[in-house]
Amino acid sequence: MILNDVHSRLNPTEVAGVVRPTDEGGVIRVLCEVAARGGSVCAFGGRHAMGGQQFVSGGVALDTSGLCGVEGFDPERGLIRVGAGIRWPALVRAVREREVAGGPSWAIRQKQTGADDLSLGGSVSCNAHGRGLTFGPMVEDVESLRVVRPGGEAVECSRGENADVFRVVVGGYGLFGVITVVTLRLVPRRAMRRRVDITDLDEAVSAIRRRVAEGSVYGDFQFAIDPEDGSFLRRGVLASYEPAEGAVADGGEADLPRDRWLDLLRLAHREKGRAFQAYAEHYLSTHGRVYGSDDLQMSTYIPSYAEYLASARVGGEGEAEESLVISEVYVPPESLGNFFESARRILRDGGSEVIYGTVRSIRRDTETAMPWASRDFACVIFNLRTVHTAEGIGRTRRSFERLYDAALDLGGSFYLTYHRWARKDQLLRAYPMLPAVLERKRREDPRGVLRSDWYDHLARTLGV
């Protein structure tokens, strides 16, 4: 059986089979049975990960989608305990369905941006982040976890119980255990008013500081993508969200509807200047609108993106399959202007085509063993159009390698698992703790019961 990731479709992986347990006991049985015959297991959720961390070649793929029930809800403390396989739209619905008349109205605090149909366990495993202006990664929102360890034992872990397990499981990419249950911290659901400006990057940085001081909670900056224009990676749409106490949410979607996204996607491939103009006009038309704090975090995602490209013949008839490949680099906020100067040169010289990009904010993670947010950073996300040929993949790979170097030279970093293209020296500069973490993995799972193609690649690259 061949499995692949949903987004880049660059990870076709032959697995021995797929199992879908519906409770923790089923997960334990799978791990114990596979271990007894010397095999390996890798858990997956929505299959959006692109670095190979949700598949292991020749191993058993453990589908967590059956672990999706609600096990408990505390309306006083704002905690919900759910199966780790639950997807974000179902989680948001579950929270709303448990509202008590006259009681507090709760909501998620943050989720990953760009796509909703990911599992909660997957988001915790990669320590995802949203568009909060003063938030750290998702570890901040996790109260506790239930985890099945490589040896088959199930443990509860939190900051106060099995804390050392908690540190390596959150942001551990599935290496130290299969998350079966997550107790998530919620926040009061609030009405948020959107503020929109079209501005240059330098002004956006100072504007965000002002808006945070004025109380804005969420926000991002989506930059122009036409390399032939002087606004390339310089001008953008700055959107922020501030509490609108007493206001009633307008009820419309915070993101573009599917048909509008498809129109913009088509323009982003063919007429990038017009694409940015259309996007900016849409956002300006929503200035002042009010959204629920959970609604504004939901996204329009086109899961049939590859099929769309083929049907629209964006690349021309007879050309190879293509997709968008994402990477995320982290830069000290004070160095953002210098980074973008380098990025313009790298992307223009390398011929890489940006389809979509944005800048967000992250605060330092002090709780996990492999923190990608090792300090307060500006997060810069690039979606590069990638043709599935040696030349097309090589072009994208070289661009990301050079973008990593540019960020590292400014004291920045990059996200660890969007793909497997970082060099050894880059890995060790960004994540100096990796050898020690992998040595711990070997000690705690000497038979390699929990493995992934990403882990195998990392171990080979680092020689651990």
N, C-alpha and C positions, 0 to 999 in steps of 0.2 A: 504494500500500500504506500502511495506517495502522498505526503502532506506538504503544504507550502504556506508561507505567511500571506496574509490578506493584502497587505499594502504594497510592498515592493515586488513580491512574487519572484524573489531571487534566491529562495531557500527550499527548492524541492528536495525532500528528504524521504528516503525509503525507510519505513519503520516496520517492526515485526507485527504490529497490530495496535488497535486502539481499544482501550477499556474506559467505561464510563460509570464509576461507582456513584452511588447515591447517598452514601453516608460515610462517616469516618471509618467504621469497621471495614467497609469495602476497600478504602484506600490502604488500610493496614494489610489486608489480605493480598492486594496486588503487590505491594512492596515485598512482603515476605515470600510470596510464591516466586516472584521474579528473582529475588536474591538467592533463593534455594537452588535455582538452576544456573546461577552465575551471570544473570543478565542485568540490564540497566533500565531505569524508568525515567521519564521526563514528563512533567505536568504542563498542560497548556490550558488557556482560557479562551480568549477571543481570537487568538492566532495573529495578532497585529504586530507582535515583536518581530524585528527584522534581522537580528544578529545571530539567530540560531539557538537562542537560549530556551526555546520551548520545544525543541525536537532533539532526539538523539538517534543517529543513524543505526539501524539494526535493533533498536531497543523498543520498549513498549511505551506508547504515548498514552498518558493518563489525562483524559478529558474531564475537567472539573465542573462542567456545566450542570451535572446532576446534583452538585452541592449548592443548592440555591435557595434553601428555605430560610425563613425568619425564625430564629430561635428565642428571641427575647427583645423587649423594648422597654426602656426605662424613661417614662415621660417626665420624670422629675429631674433627672441628671442629663437627659439628652444623649442617651446611648442606645444604639441598636446593634443586636448580635445576629449575624447572618452567615449563611454558608458562603465560603470564599468564591464559589463559582457564579454567584449572582452577578448580572450585568448592571451597569449603572442606571439605565432607564428603569429597570425593575426595582432597584434599590430606592430611587427617588420616589417611585409610586408607593413602595412599602412604607416609607416614612410618612407620606401624606395620608395614607389610609389609616394610620394609627393615631392621627390627631384626635385629641379628646376635646369635646365642646367646653369652652371656657378655659382650657389649659394652654400651655405654650405651644406655639407652632414651630416645629423643628425643620432643619434642612441640612443637607451636606454642606461642608465648608469649602471644599475644593475637590476637583477631579482633573484628570488629564484633559488637555484641550485637543480639539481636532476630530475626535471620534468618541462616541458614547458606548458602543457595543463591545466594551472590554470588561473582563471580569474584575471584581473588586480585589480578589487575591492576586491577580496579575499586576494590578496597579500598586498594591502594597509590596509585592515582590521586587518591582523595579523602582520603588520609592518615587512614584510619579509626582508631578506638581501641576498646578493650575495657573490662573492669571491673577492670583492674589498679589497685591503690591507689597505687603509686609509679611508674607507667609514663608515658612520653610517648607520642605517637601512633605509628602503625605504621612511620614512617620509621626508628625505632630498630631495627626487626627486619629491615630490608632491607640485605643485604650488597651487592648489585649488581643492575643491570637491563640488559636488552637492549631498545633502543628504536629504532623506525623514525621518523626525523624527517620534518617536512613535505615536505622536498625528496626523500624516498625513500631517503636513506642510512641504513644501520643502524649503530648505535654501541653500544658497551658503556659503561656509566657507573656510577660509584660515588663514594665520598668521595675516592678517589685517582686516578680516571681520568674525564675529562670531568665533573669535579665540578660545574661550573656547569650542565650539563644535568641532572644528578641532582637538583639543588636545585629546578629548575622542573618536573620531571616528577613527582616525588613530591609529591602535593598540588597538582598542576597541572591536574587535571580534564580531561585529554586534549588540552590546547591545544598542547603542545610536542612531542608525539610519541605514537605508539602503542606501548605496552609489549607486548613479545612474550614475554619471558622474565624471570622473577624468581628471584634467588637469595636464599632466605629463611634468616634465622638462627633456629635452634631452641634450645630449652632442655631440660635433663633433665626427663623426665616424672616427676611426683611425686604422691604421694597427698596429698589436701587434705581437711581436716575442716571441715565447715560449722558455723558458730556463728550462731544466730538469736536476735534479740530484737525485741520490739515496743516501740517507744520513740518519744519526741518528737524532732523535728528537732534541737533544741539539744543534747540529750543524745547523739544519733547522731553529731554532729560531733566531740564530745570522745571518744566511744567509739571512733570510727575512728582517731583519733590514738593512743589507747592500744593498739589492736589492731595498728596498723602497728609501733609500738615493740615489741610482743610477737612480731612476725614474720608477721602476716597478709599475704597477697600479693594477694588479690582481694576485692572486696566492692562492695555498693551499698545504696541506701536507696530503697525503693519506697513512695511516699506515698499516703495516703488521698485518694479522688477525689470524695467526696460533698459538694457545696457547701452543703448544708443542715445539715451536721454541724460541730461545733466542731473536729473533728480534720482538716478539709479542708486539704491541703497542709501539715499539721503533724505528724500521727502517721504512723508507717510501719513497714515491715518492714526491719530492718537485718540483712543477711546478709554474713558475711565467711568467708574460707577461709584456714586456716592449715596449714602443713606437718604431716603426720601420719607422721613417719618410722617405717618398719617396719609400718605398717598396710596392710591390703589393701582396695582399693576395693570398695564394696558391690555394684557392678555394675548398679545401677538408674540410670534417667535422672535427671540433675540438675534438669532442667526438668519442668514439668507435662506429662503425656501429652496427646495431641491432644484426646481427649474431655473431659478436665478443663478444658483451655483454652477449649473451646467453651462449656462450662457457665459459666465465669467471664466470658467475653465477653458472653454473654447477660445475666448479672447486672449487668455493668458498664454496660450500656445501660438496664437496667430498675430495678435495685435496687442502687445503688452502695454503700450501707452493707453490705449482705450480701456483695457482691463482695469488698470489702476483708476482711471477717471470714473468708470462705472461703479467701482467699489467705493470710491470716495463719495460719490453722489448718493449712493444708497445710505452710507453711514451718516452723512450730514442730514439726510431726511429723517433720521431717527434721533437726532439730538434732542434731549429733553424727555424722551420716552422713559417710562418706568417699567421695570421688570422685577420679578421675584429673584432673590439672590441665588436660588438653585436654577431657575429657568435660564438665566443669562449665561450659565456655564454649559448648557447643552449645545451640541454642534450638529450641523448638517454634514453628513459624510456620505460620499458616493462609493459604496463598496464595490460597484461594478465599474470602477474607474478604467481598468484595462479594456473591458468590453466597450466602454464608451469611446475610448481612443480609437479602437478598431472600427467601430460603426461610423464614427465621425471622420475617419480617415485623416486624422490630424497629422500623422506622420507621412502620409502618402501611401497609396496602394502598394502592397507587396513588401513593405518594410517590416523589420523585425518588431516583435513585441516590445513594449516599453512601459515604464511605470515611473512613479515619483519615489525618489530615495531621500529620506530625511536624515539630517544630522543636527545636533544642537551643540553649540559651543558656548562657553562661559567666559565672561570678560569682566574685570573690575569695572564698575560703572564709570569711574573717572577716565578709563582708557577706551571707552566705547567708540569715540570719534576716531582714534588712531586705528582701532581694529577695522572699522569700516573702510578706512582709506586702503588698508591692505586687502580687504575682501573685494573691493571694486576691482583692484588690479588682478587679483587671483582669478576671479570669475571671468573677467573680460579676456585675460590672456589665455586662460585654459579652455575657453569656449563653452563653459558650462552654462546651462540655461535655467535660471531661477523661475519657477512657476508660482511660488508663494513663499513669503517669509515674514517673520514677526520678531519683535523684541519683547521679552517679559522680564519680570524681576523675581529673584529668589533670595531668601535669607539663609544663613549658614545652618547646616545640619550638624549637630553635635552629638547625635544619639546612635548613629549606625556605624557599622564596622567599615563600610566602603562608601563613604559619603561623596557623592558627585558635587554636592554644594559644600565644598570645603571652606568657603567664606561667602560673604554676600556678593552676589554676582548679578550682572545683566545676562539674560539668557537669549541667545540669538539662534533662531530656528531657520534652516534653509530646506526647502523642498526642491531638489534638482531633477529635472527631466532626464531620464536615463534609458537609453535604448539598450535592449538586452543582446548586445554583441560585445566581443572582447574590447573593441574600440570604445563603445559607449560606456560600458562599465568602468573601463580604465580611466576615461576622462573624469567621471564622477569621483572615482577613488582618488585620483591625483588632486582634484580640487579640494576634497575634504582633508586629505593629508596636509595640504598647504594651509588650509584654514585652521587646522589644529595647531600647526607650528606658529601661526600668527597669534592665536589666543595664548598659547603657552609662553611665548616670548613676552607677553604683557602681564604675566602672572595669572593667566586664566587656565581653563581646563576644557573638557569635552565630555559628552555623555558616552558611557562605556559600551552600550550594547545595541546601538542602532545598526551596526554592521561589524565586520571583522577586518577592518582596513587599517587600524592604527598600528604603527610600528612599535617595536619593543621599547625604544627610548621614549616615545610619546606616552605609552602606557605607564612607564615608571615615573615620568615627570608628573603626570596628572594623578596617578594613583600609586604612590610609593608604598602603600600598605598591602598591595596585591600579593606579593610573594608570601607574606605572613598569613594572609587570609587563605590562600590556596594550600599552604602547608597544614593549616588547621583543618581544611576540608579533607585532605588526605588522611589525617589522623582520625577524624570522626567518621569517615566513610571509606575505609581502606579498600573495600571491594568495589567501590564506584557504583553503588546501587542507584544513586541519584546523579545522573550525568546529563550533559547536553553537548551538542556540537560546538556551541560557543565556549563552554568550559574546556573541552578538549583542545580547541584552538588556542585558548589563552594559556593553558598549561604548556603546550608545545612552544608557543612564542616566547614565554618567559623562562622556559627550561626548568619548571618546577615539577 
